[in-house]
Amino acid sequence: MQQQQALAPHETLELHELLQSQMAGVKKLESSLSMIQDQDLTALVQADVQTKKQQLRDIQQFVNSHNLIQ
């Protein structure tokens, strides 16, 4: 049985929506950093931003390494 490599159109759309949502979350958190006065909360938000950015890089690397989008 041959394995399908490329994503189906609806999967590509879902991936796009996921990435768009993650990027919007990162931008929202980054824009709120200047308004946060508590250092502990600032550190928490910065860590969350870094985690979300790493998740985006991981998804991008996975998609690229498996040639899922053509």
Buried (B, 14 or more C-beta within 10 A) or exposed (E): EEEEEEBEEEEBEEBEEEBEEBEEBBEEBBEEEEEBEEEEEBEEBBEEBEEBBEBBEEBEEEBEEEEBEE
